[in-house]
Structures are given as C-alpha cells and as structure tokens.
Amino acid sequence: MTSMPEATGTSSAASESSSESASAQISPRRTPPTWLVVALACAGQFLVVLDVSVVNVALPSMRTDLGLSAQGLQWVVNAYAISFAGFMLLGGRAGDLYGRKRMFLVGLGLFTLASLGGGLAQEGWQLLAARTVQGLGAAVLAPSTLTILTAAVPEGAARARAIATWTAVGAGGGAAGGLVGGALVDGLSWRWVLLINVPVGAVVLVGAVLWLTESRGGVRRRLDLPGALLVTTGLATLAYGISQTESEGWAAPQTLVPLLAGLALLALFLLVEARTAAPLMPLGLLRLRSVASANVAMLVSGSSMFSMWFFMTLYAQNVLHYSPLEAGLALVPSSLAVILGSKAAPRFMPVIGARNVAVLGTVVAAVGFGWQSTMTADGGYLTAIMIPGVLMMLGAGMAATPLASLAISGAGSGDAGLVSGLINTSRTMGGSLGLAVMSTIAASRSGGADDAGPVALTDGYALVFRTAAVVLVAAALLMWTWLPAGRPNPDPTAHSTD
C-alpha cells in the first residue's frame, strides 16, 4: 500500500514515493529472466494456497493415527488459516522494510521446516504446533510472492498477465488441494500431504537464493510491533470466535467472548495506527478508492467463493458416495475453469475496464452458485457438479485478477507488500467468516447431525449455495458502484482520494 500519512494528503504521498524510489535497493547481480522470477514467485504462492485445503481429505486418518478429538481435528485446519491471516499484514510490511527476497526465503524456510515437523508428528499437539508455524511462514511468504513478481515485470499488459498467472496458480493450488490430498492419502499416508512440501520447498529455496534479486520499498525504519501484535491477536481471536459458531452457536459465551474481544483488539489497533509515527497500516490508504473498494469486494465475494470447494467435496462424498480421490477428480474441470478465468481476465480488462471484468466474473459465479442450489440427493455428475462448478470457478477467476490489479495500482512501490498482505488477509478472513456462517446455515437446515440422511444433507448444502448466490449478487452491485471505472492508474503517486 502507499505510505500516506494520515493527515498530510497526496502531496506528502508523492514526495514520500519519490524518496522511496530513490531509496529502493536492488542487488547488483545480473537481472534473471523474468519468466524465472515469475515461476519462483508462483511456486511459493502455490504451496501457500495448497496447504489451506490439502489436509481436508486426510483428517480422518490423522484422527485415527494421533488420537485427536473432534475439536482438535477442527484446529488442524484452523491453526493454519488463523496464523496465516493474522500475520499477513506483518509479513507484507516486513517485506517492504527488510527486503522481499529475504522475507521470501524466511517464510519459505519456516513453511518447509514446519511441514517436515507436521509430517513427522507423533502427538496431536505437535501437529497443531506445526500447522501454526506453517501459517506463520505462509503469512511471511505470500505477500513477497506478489511484490517480487510486480517488481520484476513493468506495469502494463505484461504485469497484468503476470498477476493473472499468479492468481491462477494460487487459485489452482486451492482447487488442487482435494485431488492432491486424496491421491497422497490413498497412495501413501496422511503424512505425505505435509511431507510433499519438503522437497518442493527445498527446490524453490535453492532457486530463490540463486536467481532472485533483492528489493526493498520505502525508507528503512522500525517495524510497528505494537500494531502487528494487536492486529494479529485481534484477527486470531476473531477467527477463533468464528470457528466456534458451528459447534457452540452464535449466542453461546464461547462464541461471543472471543468475537467481542477480537473486535475490541481491532478497534485498539486502529487507534494505535492513527497515533504512531510509522504505522503498520497507514490509515490514509483506506481513503484511496481503489485500495478500499477492491479489498472490501475481495472480502465479500471471498466469503461465498471460498466455501464452494468445501461443500462441493462434502456433497460428492457424503451424498453421492464418491471416494476422496474420486471427489478430487470430479472437481478437476472446476480447477481448470478458475485458471481459464484468471488468464482470460487481462484480455478483457483493456477492452471493457477492470471494474466491468470484476463485475462480470462475479455475476457468472452467482449464476453457478444459483444452479448448484438446485442439487438433489441423486444428482448426476454433469448437471450437479461439473457445469455449475465450472461456472462458479470461471467467474471467481475472472473477478480475482482485476480486483488485485486495482488494489496494487492504487499503492506506491514502498507499500506494495502491505497491499498484497491486505488483499490476502481480506480473502482469507472473508473465506473463514463465510465458511463458518455457511456451515451454520447448512447445519440448521439438515439438523446438524453427522449421520443425517442424504436428503437432509442435500437440503443444507443447497441452502448454502442459494445464500452464496445472493451474497455474490450483492457483491457485484458493490463493485459496480464503488470500484473505480476505467483502467488502473499507471502512476502510483497520482492517487484519487474520492
């Protein structure tokens, strides 16, 4: 994000941007091929997103092997997601201040070592600790992947294509989680859904050391640790409260206390940011229309789109009786569709504008969610999984690329890492909140019992997709009225604050 002080306006933003440009540090090493930089950045992003979903099909085996309780099993997923989302802003700012390559290496190193620890875990607490450290490594790594990419590719059509590739790889990582996890669990054991990261991470680490060049945005200054701790603790506490809703309900003290505490901590974070001289997240950034609107749009649309994979997998396995591997294979067309949508978006953006592409993609996704809400307990693959799944993910891919481009175009180079962290935080927190709400909706319709019949389960899942379709229509209207029209501004110092 742009480093705009709260009350000094755009003139100081422009002067700071100039100083940032002058102070940006680039390694004197010969510049590597652009395709290699993009490939390394995308490989890091793929690992980060893959591990959000790859463990899902391995959970029953983990529970049997390690003796995890039902609550402990839930935290195998939550520990990663909460740590990932909570430390994202800190990871983005650290990359801007201390070097994007350095943070890429630190994040990937933590992620790889934690994957090894999780794969070798002998007790439940060891697995949960490893997943938490994995999330921390992912939070440091993920923002650096996008800023390394944007620093290597000049702004314009080439950068739009590179961002589209990054988006497609990230989306493909999430989409591939079920397929990869199912194949590994069926062919080897649950431990390999984590151990597979070790050789891949090692190869990417060696490539990053050899070929990435260092860059740093902004003047060297102290990291805003109080702000980082407050936002991390606040988001983690809020996410914990959200995770409690499915088992305890929205009105239970176990849910209300962490929800209220999380909101209080986030309010305190905003107060601290307004008063500190070097804030983690300069609040002036939220006055930038492109940054604020793109992130809110990502939060709202992500709350629906993230839940698609979860409930489609449950429908395929619990209702249609697919095996984990069969369920993963059934969603391959959807995985290809999200990549197609991400790659197609840059071709339409110069023609009809980034805002219109984001709206169009969201509407296409809403149609897919609406179609999926007509599912039945004896649905056929073509009409109950493939076609609606393709529409949902084609639209998701089309919407994500212009939203990321609009947000990045609204920030100065010194705050690009923070923008990337905020985008990922918006998407992850929106997905966590949306999944918790959608799970509650499904349980309320199906009766909430684990042994509910196929018809009751289908009714619950159908209500989820119907609700998600309504949310996406609202998100499309929000994008149409709030996102800036036209092409992203190529001059990061010429911000509009309307």
Secondary structure as UniProt FT lines:
FT   TURN            6..8
FT   HELIX           9..23
FT   HELIX           34..53
FT   TURN            54..55
FT   HELIX           56..58
FT   HELIX           59..66
FT   HELIX           70..86
FT   HELIX           88..98
FT   HELIX           100..119
FT   HELIX           124..152
FT   TURN            155..156
FT   HELIX           157..187
FT   TURN            190..191
FT   HELIX           192..195
FT   HELIX           197..211
FT   HELIX           225..248
FT   TURN            250..251
FT   HELIX           253..275
FT   HELIX           283..287
FT   HELIX           289..305
FT   HELIX           307..314
FT   HELIX           315..319
FT   HELIX           324..330
FT   HELIX           332..352
FT   HELIX           354..372
FT   TURN            373..374
FT   TURN            377..378
FT   HELIX           382..386
FT   HELIX           387..409
FT   HELIX           413..415
FT   HELIX           416..446
FT   TURN            450..451
FT   HELIX           454..482
FT   TURN            492..493
//
